[in-house]
């Protein structure tokens, strides 16, 4: 009897109709949806599963990353193990050599990833020699590795982004992390508008733009709806969804992880507000979702990061690939 639902709930009927059409929930409708009790989770998933299949079919977008420059970040983001302001003991190293980046990209492709992102710590990549290494790596990847080339390099200027695009960068990733209202509680070293501007510039330059958030920082459901509204206004192409895995030494080290059902509701909220966009579940999924990881796709996710994260290990890629196969889904070519 668990899966025999009548769709009596008015907001779920509205959510289904508006998301299938591609319109998505309004702000007031989204607030009504997130106020559904946890006992409605499977009824909610029956809606988001239909919406995901309508817009994304049965293909799963798999991405992977390389931590190309670790530690020594001058920002004070309260969740980040790479901030120089916190005694986290994270491994620190300068910008990786191009051949090392290319090898990591080739390994990601072998593990099933169709998108590969070069990620660096710090507010931006500034040194000319580092930009040259990036361009060199992009050219070698373009010639020898069959992956979509992405990067997450901080608050780059329009000029630097344009130069990277000219040399083969296809996607750009820059998270807003949370709502404008909540952002001052997790970072004081730059303004929210600086992040928004990077996303706008990347869109204007024609990048496929990934921008999402980190959930479990103490933000409210109102903050989550506000973030979704901001991402919709910016018309981002893909929304990375991360769940906090508290890092020792950071101000967030004592934070509790989210309950699995709350994680699923977050994914569902994004799917129903931005029904036609890619939603990629990334860091923290093992710790927060635990045995409910396979339900991320029913909740609306259309992608997943495989392999290791920035400073924490991920699941074995073969386990994620088997999970996708068992669900009757397949990696996007």
PATOR-946881 format. One record per residue (C-alpha): residue in three letters; x, y, z. Coordinates in Angstrom, 2 decimals. Example, Ala and Ser with C-alpha at 12.3 -4.5 7.8 and 13.67 -1.06 7.14 Angstrom:
BEGIN
(nuvo "ALA",(12.30,-4.50,7.80));
(nuvo "SER",(13.67,-1.06,7.14));
//
This chain:
BEGIN
(nuvo "UNK",(0.00,0.00,0.00));
(nuvo "UNK",(3.01,2.29,0.45));
(nuvo "UNK",(3.14,3.40,-3.18));
(nuvo "UNK",(-0.63,3.66,-3.82));
(nuvo "UNK",(-1.19,7.41,-3.73));
(nuvo "UNK",(-4.25,9.38,-4.81));
(nuvo "UNK",(-2.53,12.75,-5.28));
(nuvo "UNK",(-5.03,14.36,-2.93));
(nuvo "UNK",(-2.54,17.03,-1.96));
(nuvo "UNK",(-3.22,20.16,-4.03));
(nuvo "UNK",(0.35,21.41,-4.07));
(nuvo "UNK",(1.58,18.12,-5.53));
(nuvo "UNK",(-0.98,18.33,-8.33));
(nuvo "UNK",(0.19,21.87,-9.08));
(nuvo "UNK",(3.84,20.81,-8.86));
(nuvo "UNK",(3.32,17.98,-11.32));
(nuvo "UNK",(1.47,20.10,-13.87));
(nuvo "UNK",(3.80,23.10,-13.72));
(nuvo "UNK",(7.02,21.06,-13.68));
(nuvo "UNK",(5.97,18.79,-16.55));
(nuvo "UNK",(5.23,21.92,-18.59));
(nuvo "UNK",(8.68,23.32,-17.78));
(nuvo "UNK",(7.35,26.33,-15.88));
(nuvo "UNK",(8.22,25.26,-12.36));
(nuvo "UNK",(6.83,26.28,-9.00));
(nuvo "UNK",(6.43,29.90,-7.99));
(nuvo "UNK",(7.98,31.09,-4.74));
(nuvo "UNK",(4.75,30.76,-2.78));
(nuvo "UNK",(4.08,27.30,-4.24));
(nuvo "UNK",(7.63,26.22,-3.40));
(nuvo "UNK",(7.13,27.30,0.21));
(nuvo "UNK",(3.98,25.20,0.35));
(nuvo "UNK",(5.81,22.21,-1.09));
(nuvo "UNK",(8.67,22.28,1.41));
(nuvo "UNK",(6.15,22.41,4.25));
(nuvo "UNK",(4.84,18.96,3.32));
(nuvo "UNK",(5.45,16.48,6.15));
(nuvo "UNK",(8.20,13.91,5.80));
(nuvo "UNK",(5.49,11.26,5.64));
(nuvo "UNK",(4.64,12.60,2.14));
(nuvo "UNK",(8.13,11.90,0.79));
(nuvo "UNK",(7.18,8.93,-1.40));
(nuvo "UNK",(4.22,10.79,-2.84));
(nuvo "UNK",(6.58,13.66,-3.60));
(nuvo "UNK",(9.07,11.30,-5.24));
(nuvo "UNK",(6.36,9.93,-7.49));
(nuvo "UNK",(6.00,13.48,-8.86));
(nuvo "UNK",(9.70,14.28,-9.24));
(nuvo "UNK",(10.40,10.93,-10.90));
(nuvo "UNK",(7.86,11.74,-13.63));
(nuvo "UNK",(9.25,15.25,-14.03));
(nuvo "UNK",(12.86,14.05,-14.31));
(nuvo "UNK",(11.93,11.44,-16.90));
(nuvo "UNK",(9.97,14.00,-18.92));
(nuvo "UNK",(12.87,16.43,-19.15));
(nuvo "UNK",(15.95,14.18,-18.76));
(nuvo "UNK",(14.88,10.66,-19.68));
(nuvo "UNK",(16.90,7.75,-18.30));
(nuvo "UNK",(20.38,9.19,-18.86));
(nuvo "UNK",(22.61,10.18,-15.94));
(nuvo "UNK",(25.29,12.83,-16.39));
(nuvo "UNK",(28.47,11.67,-14.62));
(nuvo "UNK",(31.18,14.16,-13.72));
(nuvo "UNK",(34.51,13.94,-11.95));
(nuvo "UNK",(37.05,16.44,-10.63));
(nuvo "UNK",(40.71,16.92,-9.87));
(nuvo "UNK",(41.88,19.08,-6.96));
(nuvo "UNK",(44.49,20.94,-9.00));
(nuvo "UNK",(45.55,23.37,-6.26));
(nuvo "UNK",(44.93,22.59,-2.61));
(nuvo "UNK",(44.80,24.66,0.56));
(nuvo "UNK",(46.09,28.15,1.43));
(nuvo "UNK",(42.80,29.87,0.53));
(nuvo "UNK",(42.48,33.33,2.07));
(nuvo "UNK",(38.68,33.19,2.18));
(nuvo "UNK",(36.95,32.38,5.48));
(nuvo "UNK",(34.06,30.18,4.31));
(nuvo "UNK",(33.04,28.44,7.54));
(nuvo "UNK",(32.65,25.00,5.95));
(nuvo "UNK",(35.88,24.83,3.97));
(nuvo "UNK",(38.86,22.69,4.94));
(nuvo "UNK",(41.08,24.58,2.49));
(nuvo "UNK",(40.89,27.94,4.24));
(nuvo "UNK",(44.21,29.11,5.66));
(nuvo "UNK",(42.25,30.56,8.58));
(nuvo "UNK",(41.39,27.15,10.06));
(nuvo "UNK",(43.69,24.42,11.46));
(nuvo "UNK",(42.32,21.57,9.33));
(nuvo "UNK",(45.60,19.87,8.39));
(nuvo "UNK",(44.47,19.62,4.77));
(nuvo "UNK",(47.17,18.76,2.25));
(nuvo "UNK",(48.58,21.89,0.58));
(nuvo "UNK",(50.20,22.06,-2.85));
(nuvo "UNK",(50.59,24.56,-5.72));
(nuvo "UNK",(48.99,24.33,-9.14));
(nuvo "UNK",(49.33,20.88,-10.68));
(nuvo "UNK",(51.35,20.22,-13.82));
(nuvo "UNK",(49.34,19.91,-17.07));
(nuvo "UNK",(50.30,16.29,-17.64));
(nuvo "UNK",(49.04,15.35,-14.17));
(nuvo "UNK",(45.71,17.04,-14.90));
(nuvo "UNK",(45.41,15.23,-18.22));
(nuvo "UNK",(46.14,11.89,-16.57));
(nuvo "UNK",(43.41,12.55,-14.03));
(nuvo "UNK",(41.01,13.41,-16.87));
(nuvo "UNK",(41.85,10.18,-18.68));
(nuvo "UNK",(41.24,8.19,-15.49));
(nuvo "UNK",(37.88,9.92,-15.01));
(nuvo "UNK",(36.87,9.05,-18.58));
(nuvo "UNK",(37.81,5.41,-17.99));
(nuvo "UNK",(35.56,5.42,-14.90));
(nuvo "UNK",(32.58,6.60,-16.95));
(nuvo "UNK",(32.67,10.38,-16.46));
(nuvo "UNK",(31.58,12.49,-19.42));
(nuvo "UNK",(32.53,15.78,-17.74));
(nuvo "UNK",(35.80,16.57,-16.00));
(nuvo "UNK",(36.45,19.68,-13.91));
(nuvo "UNK",(39.73,21.28,-12.91));
(nuvo "UNK",(39.16,22.69,-9.41));
(nuvo "UNK",(41.46,25.04,-7.51));
(nuvo "UNK",(41.43,26.51,-4.02));
(nuvo "UNK",(41.50,30.25,-3.45));
(nuvo "UNK",(39.29,33.11,-4.56));
(nuvo "UNK",(40.69,33.04,-8.11));
(nuvo "UNK",(43.52,31.80,-10.30));
(nuvo "UNK",(45.69,34.89,-10.66));
(nuvo "UNK",(49.25,33.93,-11.53));
(nuvo "UNK",(50.12,34.04,-15.21));
(nuvo "UNK",(52.08,30.79,-14.97));
(nuvo "UNK",(49.01,29.04,-13.54));
(nuvo "UNK",(46.81,30.31,-16.36));
(nuvo "UNK",(49.41,29.05,-18.82));
(nuvo "UNK",(49.32,25.62,-17.16));
(nuvo "UNK",(45.55,25.63,-17.45));
(nuvo "UNK",(45.63,26.46,-21.14));
(nuvo "UNK",(48.26,23.80,-21.75));
(nuvo "UNK",(46.14,21.21,-19.91));
(nuvo "UNK",(42.99,22.20,-21.80));
(nuvo "UNK",(44.71,21.85,-25.15));
(nuvo "UNK",(46.07,18.41,-24.25));
(nuvo "UNK",(42.67,17.29,-22.98));
(nuvo "UNK",(40.99,18.52,-26.15));
(nuvo "UNK",(43.41,16.51,-28.27));
(nuvo "UNK",(43.57,13.33,-26.23));
(nuvo "UNK",(40.71,12.83,-23.73));
(nuvo "UNK",(37.05,12.40,-24.59));
(nuvo "UNK",(35.47,14.45,-21.78));
(nuvo "UNK",(33.65,17.73,-21.54));
(nuvo "UNK",(36.19,20.22,-20.20));
(nuvo "UNK",(35.05,22.12,-17.11));
(nuvo "UNK",(36.78,24.24,-14.47));
(nuvo "UNK",(36.06,25.76,-11.08));
(nuvo "UNK",(38.64,28.49,-10.60));
(nuvo "UNK",(36.96,31.11,-8.47));
(nuvo "UNK",(36.07,34.69,-9.33));
(nuvo "UNK",(37.92,35.04,-12.61));
(nuvo "UNK",(37.80,38.17,-14.72));
(nuvo "UNK",(35.91,38.31,-18.00));
(nuvo "UNK",(39.25,38.48,-19.83));
(nuvo "UNK",(40.65,35.34,-18.23));
(nuvo "UNK",(37.42,33.42,-18.72));
(nuvo "UNK",(37.35,34.47,-22.36));
(nuvo "UNK",(40.94,33.33,-22.85));
(nuvo "UNK",(40.18,29.94,-21.33));
(nuvo "UNK",(37.09,29.53,-23.49));
(nuvo "UNK",(39.10,30.34,-26.58));
(nuvo "UNK",(41.52,27.56,-25.61));
(nuvo "UNK",(38.97,24.81,-25.10));
(nuvo "UNK",(37.16,25.31,-21.78));
(nuvo "UNK",(33.51,24.37,-22.31));
(nuvo "UNK",(31.86,24.58,-18.89));
(nuvo "UNK",(32.38,26.81,-15.89));
(nuvo "UNK",(31.44,25.98,-12.32));
(nuvo "UNK",(30.93,28.57,-9.60));
(nuvo "UNK",(28.57,27.88,-6.69));
(nuvo "UNK",(26.52,30.54,-4.94));
(nuvo "UNK",(26.53,28.09,-1.98));
(nuvo "UNK",(23.42,29.47,-0.25));
(nuvo "UNK",(20.92,32.31,-0.32));
(nuvo "UNK",(21.88,35.95,-0.36));
(nuvo "UNK",(20.18,36.31,3.04));
(nuvo "UNK",(22.21,33.54,4.69));
(nuvo "UNK",(25.55,34.08,2.96));
(nuvo "UNK",(26.99,36.62,5.48));
(nuvo "UNK",(26.71,33.92,8.16));
(nuvo "UNK",(29.13,31.63,6.35));
(nuvo "UNK",(31.57,34.02,4.64));
(nuvo "UNK",(32.81,37.54,5.35));
(nuvo "UNK",(35.75,37.86,2.95));
(nuvo "UNK",(33.74,38.57,-0.19));
(nuvo "UNK",(30.24,39.69,-1.11));
(nuvo "UNK",(27.48,37.56,-2.60));
(nuvo "UNK",(27.32,39.86,-5.62));
(nuvo "UNK",(30.87,38.87,-6.56));
(nuvo "UNK",(29.73,35.27,-6.98));
(nuvo "UNK",(26.61,36.28,-8.89));
(nuvo "UNK",(28.70,38.40,-11.26));
(nuvo "UNK",(30.99,35.47,-12.12));
(nuvo "UNK",(27.96,33.36,-13.04));
(nuvo "UNK",(26.53,36.17,-15.18));
(nuvo "UNK",(29.81,36.69,-17.03));
(nuvo "UNK",(30.19,32.97,-17.69));
(nuvo "UNK",(26.67,32.84,-19.12));
(nuvo "UNK",(27.33,35.89,-21.30));
(nuvo "UNK",(30.50,34.26,-22.67));
(nuvo "UNK",(28.54,31.19,-23.72));
(nuvo "UNK",(29.76,28.66,-21.17));
(nuvo "UNK",(27.60,25.81,-19.96));
(nuvo "UNK",(27.32,27.12,-16.40));
(nuvo "UNK",(27.15,24.99,-13.25));
(nuvo "UNK",(26.10,26.80,-10.09));
(nuvo "UNK",(24.45,25.39,-7.02));
(nuvo "UNK",(24.87,25.16,-3.30));
(nuvo "UNK",(25.95,23.46,-0.14));
(nuvo "UNK",(23.15,22.37,2.15));
(nuvo "UNK",(23.26,21.66,5.87));
(nuvo "UNK",(24.98,24.89,6.91));
(nuvo "UNK",(22.12,25.88,9.20));
(nuvo "UNK",(20.11,27.55,6.44));
(nuvo "UNK",(16.31,27.49,6.53));
(nuvo "UNK",(13.90,26.16,3.92));
(nuvo "UNK",(13.24,29.80,3.03));
(nuvo "UNK",(16.94,30.17,2.26));
(nuvo "UNK",(16.81,27.10,0.04));
(nuvo "UNK",(13.84,28.46,-1.91));
(nuvo "UNK",(15.63,31.82,-2.23));
(nuvo "UNK",(18.72,30.12,-3.64));
(nuvo "UNK",(16.64,28.23,-6.20));
(nuvo "UNK",(15.00,31.49,-7.26));
(nuvo "UNK",(18.41,33.13,-7.73));
(nuvo "UNK",(19.65,30.21,-9.84));
(nuvo "UNK",(16.50,30.36,-11.95));
(nuvo "UNK",(16.92,34.08,-12.51));
(nuvo "UNK",(20.53,33.54,-13.61));
(nuvo "UNK",(19.36,30.73,-15.94));
(nuvo "UNK",(22.19,28.41,-14.94));
(nuvo "UNK",(22.43,25.17,-16.91));
(nuvo "UNK",(23.29,22.75,-14.12));
(nuvo "UNK",(22.80,22.80,-10.36));
(nuvo "UNK",(25.43,20.94,-8.30));
(nuvo "UNK",(23.95,19.81,-4.98));
(nuvo "UNK",(26.36,19.30,-2.08));
(nuvo "UNK",(25.54,18.25,1.47));
(nuvo "UNK",(27.78,19.29,4.33));
(nuvo "UNK",(30.29,16.71,5.50));
(nuvo "UNK",(31.66,18.63,8.53));
(nuvo "UNK",(35.44,19.00,8.41));
(nuvo "UNK",(37.54,18.95,11.61));
(nuvo "UNK",(39.09,22.33,12.35));
(nuvo "UNK",(36.43,24.39,10.58));
(nuvo "UNK",(33.74,26.38,12.41));
(nuvo "UNK",(31.22,23.85,11.09));
(nuvo "UNK",(33.02,20.79,12.46));
(nuvo "UNK",(30.33,20.11,15.06));
(nuvo "UNK",(27.37,20.49,12.72));
(nuvo "UNK",(24.95,17.60,12.43));
(nuvo "UNK",(24.50,16.00,9.03));
(nuvo "UNK",(21.12,16.24,7.33));
(nuvo "UNK",(18.59,13.43,7.51));
(nuvo "UNK",(18.31,11.46,4.25));
(nuvo "UNK",(14.68,12.46,3.69));
(nuvo "UNK",(15.58,16.14,4.07));
(nuvo "UNK",(18.26,15.68,1.40));
(nuvo "UNK",(15.71,14.12,-0.93));
(nuvo "UNK",(13.30,17.03,-0.34));
(nuvo "UNK",(16.06,19.50,-1.22));
(nuvo "UNK",(16.69,17.73,-4.54));
(nuvo "UNK",(12.94,17.61,-5.18));
(nuvo "UNK",(12.60,21.33,-4.49));
(nuvo "UNK",(15.25,22.13,-7.08));
(nuvo "UNK",(13.68,19.80,-9.66));
(nuvo "UNK",(10.24,21.34,-9.20));
(nuvo "UNK",(11.49,24.94,-9.32));
(nuvo "UNK",(13.93,24.38,-12.19));
(nuvo "UNK",(12.34,21.40,-13.94));
(nuvo "UNK",(14.37,21.34,-17.16));
(nuvo "UNK",(17.83,21.89,-15.68));
(nuvo "UNK",(20.52,19.34,-14.89));
(nuvo "UNK",(20.80,18.54,-11.18));
(nuvo "UNK",(24.05,16.85,-10.15));
(nuvo "UNK",(24.46,15.41,-6.65));
(nuvo "UNK",(28.06,15.81,-5.49));
(nuvo "UNK",(29.85,16.05,-2.16));
(nuvo "UNK",(28.50,14.63,1.06));
(nuvo "UNK",(26.00,12.20,-0.43));
(nuvo "UNK",(27.39,9.09,1.27));
(nuvo "UNK",(27.49,10.73,4.71));
(nuvo "UNK",(24.06,12.37,4.50));
(nuvo "UNK",(21.97,10.04,2.33));
(nuvo "UNK",(23.53,6.76,3.44));
(nuvo "UNK",(21.38,3.85,2.22));
(nuvo "UNK",(18.94,6.18,0.42));
(nuvo "UNK",(21.49,7.25,-2.19));
(nuvo "UNK",(19.67,5.45,-5.05));
(nuvo "UNK",(16.60,7.63,-4.42));
(nuvo "UNK",(18.38,10.79,-5.56));
(nuvo "UNK",(17.20,10.09,-9.10));
(nuvo "UNK",(13.58,9.59,-8.09));
(nuvo "UNK",(13.92,12.90,-6.21));
(nuvo "UNK",(14.92,14.59,-9.46));
(nuvo "UNK",(18.69,14.35,-9.83));
(nuvo "UNK",(19.89,13.82,-13.39));
(nuvo "UNK",(23.58,13.54,-12.60));
(nuvo "UNK",(26.13,12.53,-10.02));
(nuvo "UNK",(29.78,13.11,-9.26));
(nuvo "UNK",(31.83,9.93,-9.27));
(nuvo "UNK",(35.25,9.38,-7.75));
(nuvo "UNK",(36.82,11.47,-5.00));
(nuvo "UNK",(35.78,14.95,-3.90));
(nuvo "UNK",(38.09,17.87,-3.09));
(nuvo "UNK",(39.38,16.79,0.32));
(nuvo "UNK",(37.34,13.64,1.04));
(nuvo "UNK",(37.11,10.26,-0.69));
(nuvo "UNK",(34.10,9.23,-2.75));
(nuvo "UNK",(32.60,5.83,-3.45));
(nuvo "UNK",(34.21,3.40,-5.84));
(nuvo "UNK",(33.10,4.36,-9.37));
(nuvo "UNK",(32.19,0.74,-10.13));
(nuvo "UNK",(29.67,0.81,-7.26));
(nuvo "UNK",(28.02,3.96,-8.59));
(nuvo "UNK",(27.92,2.57,-12.13));
(nuvo "UNK",(26.30,-0.62,-10.83));
(nuvo "UNK",(23.74,1.41,-8.89));
(nuvo "UNK",(22.81,3.33,-12.04));
(nuvo "UNK",(22.44,0.10,-14.01));
(nuvo "UNK",(20.35,-1.52,-11.27));
(nuvo "UNK",(17.97,1.46,-11.39));
(nuvo "UNK",(17.37,1.00,-15.12));
(nuvo "UNK",(19.29,4.18,-15.93));
(nuvo "UNK",(22.39,4.66,-18.06));
(nuvo "UNK",(25.31,7.10,-18.18));
(nuvo "UNK",(24.92,9.93,-20.66));
(nuvo "UNK",(27.25,9.41,-23.61));
//
